[in-house]
Amino acid sequence: MFQSIGTTEWLIIAGIILFLFGGKKIPELFKGLSEAVKEFKKASRDPEKEQA
């Protein structure tokens, strides 16, 4: 999927994200994203516990 995206494109995407969110919000954004991924993995491992 991301095989056609080169270094230049990644730098442009990173620059846009930095422009939109600012330097102080980036760590908070990644922290929230990592917590969401952890919660998703936890929920996908134990689907029976979520239903109980």
C-alpha positions, 0 to 999 in steps of 0.5 A: 500500500505505501510502497509507492510513497517515497521519502519526499512524500513522507517529509511533506506529510510530516510537515503538514502534520506539524503545521496543522497540530503544532510542535507541542501537540504532536507528542499528545497526539502520538500518546493518544494514538498509541493508547488507542492502538493498545486498547484495540489490541486488548479488545481484539485478543479477548472478545469474550470478556468484552461481551460478558 
